Amino acid sequence: MTFGSPLRQAQALASDASGAGFAGLVVTEGGRTAYLTCAAAALACDLDLATGIAVAFPRSPMVTAQLAWELADLTGGRFRLGLGTQVEAHIRRRYDAPFEHPGPRLRDYLGAVRASFAAFGGEAPLDYAGEFYRLNLLPAMWSPGPIAAGDPPIDIAAVNPWMLEMAGEVADGVHVHPLNHPAYLEEVVLPHLAAGAARAGRDPAGLHLTVPAFTAVGDTEEEQAAWRETARAQVAFYGSTPNYGFLFELLGREGTTARIRERQKAGDVAGMTAVVDDDLLDQFVLQGTFEELPARIVERYGAVADRVVLYFAGMAWGRDPEQLGRWGAMAAEVARLTGPG
């Protein structure tokens, strides 16, 4: 996983990741766009690429569809469009975009993007009328036209039960939040995806699950401890979001988000991370040597994930590009243990 980055840097990372044995990159959107980073990576080498996620609402569905279509064409079908809502403050105050009814809006957005794909491919005229989006004008000269790769799959970021069930009904897959643990995957993610799929008469086995993993990996205890503290800070950061508080409650840790937010409002970053004690952290992070971690990753995620994403691998490359080979070898061993596909 990596954030959108300067484009030449993105090309260097992609080349190094490919050489290290990684299957692909998941690019999340922050200060730089996920789409341009994916394009730069695709021009550097052949990798599976996904936005994980790109923010939906600030862009019209037509703009998003065009970007995804071009990336699918560029990668020969190795691109997955991952979309998410972001949080309300960013959508309203950073992008000045609408946010009302984010779940139904995202569902409608997917319908509009798919209608655009169908029009690009010549399957049907553009004529989409949903609750939030209406698209009905696409002269031939303004269409990108058919591509050999066909429609890119659309995944969405889903955390709570409603969004998971919506994903099960209409999406091709789900980006599970990095703040995940086994109880959440087993008691929330899988059942609600299955319930949504059942309502739509779909097979939940056909849904593609992308699951990020926090790893505290290293050859020494000191190296592992450093990544462990990085993971602790990340759990505290994500855990400060009120909508994610129920993930702690599933572990019998009611009030954890409230305590993190109390320290956050006081400007006490160290206090935020201190709320995440070692027992709690163990639910979110896998720890071990480079030789030990692949089997532990497969044990935790093998029955759930179609794609496991090493959350800290891009960060590791930024700190020391020479170390990426160790991470890539770990990823390759996970692939060997799980077999083809």
Backbone torsions as a table, in degrees:
resi	resn	phi	psi	omega
1	MET	NA	143.5	176.6
2	THR	-149.9	157.1	172.3
3	PHE	-83.6	160.9	168.9
4	GLY	-53.9	140.3	-170.7
5	SER	-143.2	168.5	173.0
6	PRO	-50.8	139.3	-164.0
7	LEU	-67.3	-37.5	176.4
8	ARG	-68.4	-33.7	174.9
9	GLN	-65.3	-39.5	178.1
10	ALA	-62.2	-38.9	178.2
11	GLN	-65.6	-40.5	179.1
12	ALA	-64.8	-42.9	178.1
13	LEU	-62.0	-44.8	-179.2
14	ALA	-61.3	-43.9	179.2
15	SER	-62.5	-43.4	179.4
16	ASP	-67.7	-39.6	179.3
17	ALA	-64.5	-41.5	178.0
18	SER	-63.6	-44.9	179.4
19	GLY	-65.7	-27.1	-178.8
20	ALA	-81.8	-10.9	177.8
21	GLY	104.2	7.3	176.8
22	PHE	-71.8	149.2	176.7
23	ALA	-78.9	-28.9	-176.7
24	GLY	-178.3	-174.2	-180.0
25	LEU	-124.6	141.0	167.6
26	VAL	-110.9	123.3	-174.2
27	VAL	-111.2	121.2	179.0
28	THR	-101.8	151.2	-171.8
29	GLU	-94.1	126.8	176.6
30	GLY	-132.9	-112.8	178.4
31	GLY	-76.3	-18.9	177.8
32	ARG	-123.1	156.8	-173.0
33	THR	-75.9	142.8	176.8
34	ALA	-69.4	-34.7	-174.6
35	TYR	-66.5	-44.2	-179.7
36	LEU	-67.9	-36.5	176.1
37	THR	-62.9	-42.0	176.9
38	CYS	-62.2	-40.7	179.8
39	ALA	-63.7	-44.1	178.9
40	ALA	-62.0	-42.8	179.7
41	ALA	-63.8	-41.4	-178.3
42	ALA	-65.7	-30.5	178.7
43	LEU	-78.1	-14.1	-179.0
44	ALA	-90.8	-34.5	-175.7
45	CYS	-169.0	173.6	178.8
46	ASP	-94.4	111.7	176.7
47	LEU	-139.4	157.1	165.9
48	ASP	-71.5	131.6	-177.2
49	LEU	-127.9	144.6	177.6
50	ALA	-149.1	143.4	165.2
51	THR	-82.4	131.2	-174.0
52	GLY	-145.0	66.5	6.1
53	ILE	-124.9	167.5	165.3
54	ALA	-94.4	144.5	-177.3
55	VAL	-77.6	128.7	-171.7
56	ALA	-81.1	-59.1	-161.9
57	PHE	-62.2	-31.8	178.8
58	PRO	-66.6	-17.5	178.5
59	ARG	-108.2	142.2	174.5
60	SER	-66.2	153.1	177.4
61	PRO	-57.0	-32.9	178.9
62	MET	-65.4	-43.1	178.9
63	VAL	-62.3	-45.9	178.5
64	THR	-61.3	-42.9	179.8
65	ALA	-62.3	-41.3	178.8
66	GLN	-63.5	-44.5	179.2
67	LEU	-60.9	-47.4	-178.9
68	ALA	-64.7	-38.4	-179.6
69	TRP	-62.2	-44.9	-179.9
70	GLU	-66.8	-37.1	178.7
71	LEU	-70.5	-36.4	175.0
72	ALA	-61.7	-40.9	178.7
73	ASP	-65.6	-46.5	-177.8
74	LEU	-62.2	-38.0	-176.0
75	THR	-91.6	0.4	-176.6
76	GLY	65.0	33.3	177.9
77	GLY	90.4	14.1	-178.9
78	ARG	-100.5	21.9	-179.4
79	PHE	-113.7	136.0	172.8
80	ARG	-118.0	132.3	178.4
81	LEU	-87.9	111.8	175.9
82	GLY	-105.7	124.5	-175.9
83	LEU	-121.3	150.3	176.0
84	GLY	-150.4	170.3	-175.2
85	THR	-88.1	-24.7	-165.6
86	GLN	61.7	-177.7	-179.5
87	VAL	-96.2	158.1	-170.4
88	GLU	-58.5	-42.9	-176.5
89	ALA	-58.5	-42.2	-179.8
90	HIS	-68.7	-41.8	-178.5
91	ILE	-65.1	-43.6	-176.6
92	ARG	-79.5	-42.2	-168.5
93	ARG	-98.7	-25.9	178.0
94	ARG	-94.5	-41.1	-177.9
95	TYR	-100.2	-15.5	-174.2
96	ASP	52.1	51.6	-179.5
97	ALA	-122.2	160.0	-179.0
98	PRO	-71.5	150.8	-179.4
99	PHE	-136.2	-2.5	-176.7
100	GLU	-55.3	137.3	176.5
101	HIS	51.2	62.6	-171.8
102	PRO	-61.2	-36.2	179.7
103	GLY	-65.6	-57.8	176.0
104	PRO	-59.5	-34.1	178.4
105	ARG	-63.7	-42.0	-179.9
106	LEU	-67.4	-38.0	176.7
107	ARG	-59.9	-45.9	178.8
108	ASP	-64.1	-37.3	179.3
109	TYR	-59.5	-44.2	178.1
110	LEU	-60.1	-42.4	178.5
111	GLY	-60.6	-39.9	180.0
112	ALA	-68.6	-39.1	177.6
113	VAL	-64.5	-43.0	-179.7
114	ARG	-66.1	-37.6	176.2
115	ALA	-62.9	-36.4	176.9
116	SER	-65.6	-43.5	177.2
117	PHE	-57.3	-45.8	-178.4
118	ALA	-61.1	-38.2	178.8
119	ALA	-70.1	-40.5	178.1
120	PHE	-59.1	-42.3	-176.6
121	GLY	-80.4	-2.5	179.2
122	GLY	78.9	16.2	-178.8
123	GLU	-78.8	-30.9	-177.7
124	ALA	-161.9	151.1	173.4
125	PRO	-63.4	152.6	177.5
126	LEU	-72.9	114.2	-179.9
127	ASP	-156.8	78.1	-177.5
128	TYR	-112.9	128.3	177.8
129	ALA	-132.7	98.8	179.2
130	GLY	-110.9	-170.6	-178.3
131	GLU	-68.8	-34.4	-174.7
132	PHE	-117.9	-23.4	-173.3
133	TYR	-127.9	139.8	177.4
134	ARG	-134.7	121.1	-179.9
135	LEU	-130.4	121.8	-178.2
136	ASN	-151.7	22.9	178.2
137	LEU	-137.2	115.4	176.6
138	LEU	-151.1	79.3	174.3
139	PRO	-58.4	151.9	-174.8
140	ALA	-54.5	-38.7	-177.0
141	MET	-68.6	-15.4	-180.0
142	TRP	-102.6	2.5	177.8
143	SER	-95.4	139.3	176.6
144	PRO	-69.5	-16.8	177.2
145	GLY	83.1	169.1	-177.4
146	PRO	-63.4	152.5	174.1
147	ILE	-131.0	153.5	-178.7
148	ALA	-65.1	-30.6	-175.5
149	ALA	-70.1	-23.9	-177.0
150	GLY	75.9	-171.8	-175.0
151	ASP	-64.7	130.0	172.2
152	PRO	-71.1	142.0	176.1
153	PRO	-65.4	151.0	-178.9
154	ILE	-117.3	120.0	175.5
155	ASP	-110.5	153.7	175.8
156	ILE	-126.6	153.1	172.8
157	ALA	-81.0	125.9	-178.0
158	ALA	-139.1	132.6	179.6
159	VAL	-118.6	-52.9	-173.4
160	ASN	-87.3	166.7	-175.4
161	PRO	-56.7	-41.3	-178.1
162	TRP	-61.2	-46.8	-178.3
163	MET	-67.5	-36.9	177.9
164	LEU	-63.6	-42.0	179.4
165	GLU	-68.0	-38.3	175.6
166	MET	-61.8	-42.3	177.6
167	ALA	-60.9	-41.9	178.6
168	GLY	-61.8	-29.7	179.7
169	GLU	-78.0	-42.9	-165.4
170	VAL	-126.0	-18.6	-174.3
171	ALA	-91.5	164.4	173.7
172	ASP	-85.1	-20.6	-179.7
173	GLY	-171.1	-178.9	-175.5
174	VAL	-134.1	136.8	165.8
175	HIS	-93.2	106.7	176.8
176	VAL	-70.0	143.3	-178.3
177	HIS	-66.6	145.6	177.5
178	PRO	-58.5	-25.7	177.4
179	LEU	-82.2	75.2	-178.5
180	ASN	-127.3	155.3	176.1
181	HIS	-146.6	165.4	-173.4
182	PRO	-56.2	-41.5	-178.9
183	ALA	-63.7	-40.2	178.8
184	TYR	-64.2	-43.5	179.9
185	LEU	-63.3	-43.4	-174.5
186	GLU	-79.6	-35.8	-172.7
187	GLU	-97.6	-19.1	-176.5
188	VAL	-120.2	-58.0	-172.2
189	VAL	-61.7	-59.3	-173.3
190	LEU	-65.2	-45.5	179.9
191	PRO	-63.7	-39.4	-177.1
192	HIS	-75.9	-33.5	172.1
193	LEU	-61.9	-43.2	-179.8
194	ALA	-64.6	-38.7	179.9
195	ALA	-64.7	-42.8	178.1
196	GLY	-65.0	-42.8	178.8
197	ALA	-62.5	-40.8	-179.4
198	ALA	-62.2	-39.7	178.7
199	ARG	-61.1	-33.5	-178.0
200	ALA	-93.5	3.5	-178.4
201	GLY	68.4	31.1	-178.8
202	ARG	-107.1	158.4	175.7
203	ASP	-89.6	116.2	-179.3
204	PRO	-60.8	-21.5	178.1
205	ALA	-65.3	-18.8	179.4
206	GLY	-82.6	-6.2	179.2
207	LEU	-80.9	137.3	-177.7
208	HIS	-95.8	117.8	-179.0
209	LEU	-104.0	120.1	174.3
210	THR	-103.0	120.1	-172.9
211	VAL	-124.9	114.5	175.3
212	PRO	-74.0	148.2	179.8
213	ALA	-127.5	128.1	169.6
214	PHE	-81.1	127.3	-179.7
215	THR	-127.4	133.6	172.4
216	ALA	-106.7	90.3	-169.4
217	VAL	-118.2	146.7	177.3
218	GLY	172.5	164.0	179.4
219	ASP	-80.7	-18.2	-179.0
220	THR	-125.8	163.0	177.1
221	GLU	-62.9	-33.6	179.9
222	GLU	-65.6	-43.2	178.5
223	GLU	-63.6	-43.6	179.3
224	GLN	-64.2	-40.0	-179.1
225	ALA	-63.9	-36.3	179.8
226	ALA	-64.9	-44.6	178.2
227	TRP	-70.1	-30.5	178.3
228	ARG	-62.9	-41.7	179.0
229	GLU	-69.6	-33.6	174.2
230	THR	-61.9	-43.1	178.2
231	ALA	-65.3	-38.9	179.9
232	ARG	-61.3	-43.8	178.9
233	ALA	-64.3	-36.9	-179.8
234	GLN	-68.9	-40.5	177.4
235	VAL	-62.6	-41.5	179.0
236	ALA	-65.7	-40.8	179.2
237	PHE	-61.4	-52.8	179.2
238	TYR	-65.9	-37.1	-176.0
239	GLY	-69.4	-10.7	177.6
240	SER	-77.4	-10.3	179.4
241	THR	-80.0	120.9	-175.0
242	PRO	-55.8	-36.7	-177.6
243	ASN	-65.6	-16.2	-179.0
244	TYR	-98.5	1.3	-176.9
245	GLY	-59.9	-29.4	-177.1
246	PHE	-66.0	-21.0	177.0
247	LEU	-64.7	-34.7	175.4
248	PHE	-73.7	-36.6	-179.6
249	GLU	-63.6	-32.9	176.3
250	LEU	-60.4	-23.4	-179.8
251	LEU	-98.1	10.0	-178.4
252	GLY	75.7	22.4	-177.9
253	ARG	-112.8	57.4	178.2
254	GLU	-60.3	142.6	177.5
255	GLY	86.7	-1.5	-177.7
256	THR	-63.0	-47.0	-179.7
257	THR	-62.5	-39.7	178.9
258	ALA	-61.1	-40.5	179.7
259	ARG	-69.4	-39.4	177.4
260	ILE	-62.6	-44.5	-178.5
261	ARG	-66.3	-34.0	176.7
262	GLU	-60.3	-45.5	179.0
263	ARG	-69.4	-35.8	179.0
264	GLN	-62.4	-46.3	-179.4
265	LYS	-64.7	-26.1	177.8
266	ALA	-84.0	-2.7	-178.1
267	GLY	73.4	21.8	-175.9
268	ASP	-100.8	85.1	-177.8
269	VAL	-64.9	-41.8	178.5
270	ALA	-62.0	-37.5	177.9
271	GLY	-67.1	-34.2	176.1
272	MET	-60.1	-50.6	-177.9
273	THR	-67.6	-30.1	-179.8
274	ALA	-65.6	-24.9	177.2
275	VAL	-63.1	-29.7	-179.0
276	VAL	-87.4	89.4	-178.8
277	ASP	-74.6	172.1	-173.8
278	ASP	-60.9	-41.0	-179.7
279	ASP	-63.8	-40.5	178.2
280	LEU	-68.2	-43.1	-179.1
281	LEU	-59.4	-36.7	-178.6
282	ASP	-60.0	-22.5	178.3
283	GLN	-73.4	-21.7	-173.2
284	PHE	-110.6	-13.7	-172.9
285	VAL	-128.0	144.6	172.8
286	LEU	-105.6	134.4	-174.4
287	GLN	-125.9	144.5	175.8
288	GLY	160.6	-175.1	176.5
289	THR	-79.5	171.0	177.1
290	PHE	-61.9	-28.5	179.0
291	GLU	-79.5	-31.0	-176.8
292	GLU	-83.0	-33.1	-170.0
293	LEU	-63.8	-39.6	-176.8
294	PRO	-54.5	-46.3	-179.9
295	ALA	-64.7	-34.9	179.6
296	ARG	-71.2	-35.4	175.7
297	ILE	-63.8	-45.2	-179.3
298	VAL	-65.6	-38.9	-180.0
299	GLU	-62.1	-40.9	-177.3
300	ARG	-80.2	-40.8	-168.8
301	TYR	-113.3	-8.8	-171.9
302	GLY	-60.1	-33.3	-178.5
303	ALA	-89.1	-1.7	-174.4
304	VAL	-116.9	-48.3	-167.8
305	ALA	-91.4	140.4	166.5
306	ASP	-85.7	-29.3	177.6
307	ARG	-141.4	120.9	172.6
308	VAL	-95.0	134.0	-178.3
309	VAL	-113.3	124.6	176.7
310	LEU	-78.7	103.8	-170.5
311	TYR	-60.7	-37.9	-174.0
312	PHE	-94.5	3.1	-174.9
313	ALA	-64.9	-41.9	177.9
314	GLY	-63.8	-37.8	176.9
315	MET	-65.1	-39.6	178.3
316	ALA	-61.9	-40.9	178.0
317	TRP	-62.4	-40.2	179.4
318	GLY	-64.3	-32.8	179.8
319	ARG	-78.9	-39.3	-178.4
320	ASP	-158.6	95.9	-177.2
321	PRO	-55.4	-27.6	-178.4
322	GLU	-67.1	-21.2	-178.3
323	GLN	-81.5	-11.6	-174.0
324	LEU	-63.5	-27.4	178.1
325	GLY	-59.1	-36.9	178.3
326	ARG	-65.9	-41.4	179.1
327	TRP	-67.4	-39.9	179.3
328	GLY	-65.2	-38.9	177.3
329	ALA	-64.1	-35.2	176.8
330	MET	-65.1	-44.1	178.1
331	ALA	-62.6	-41.3	179.8
332	ALA	-64.2	-34.6	178.8
333	GLU	-70.6	-36.5	173.8
334	VAL	-59.3	-44.8	178.9
335	ALA	-62.0	-39.5	179.6
336	ARG	-65.2	-40.8	-177.5
337	LEU	-69.0	-28.5	-176.9
338	THR	-95.2	-9.9	175.0
339	GLY	84.7	-178.1	-177.5
340	PRO	-57.8	139.6	177.8
341	GLY	81.6	NA	NA
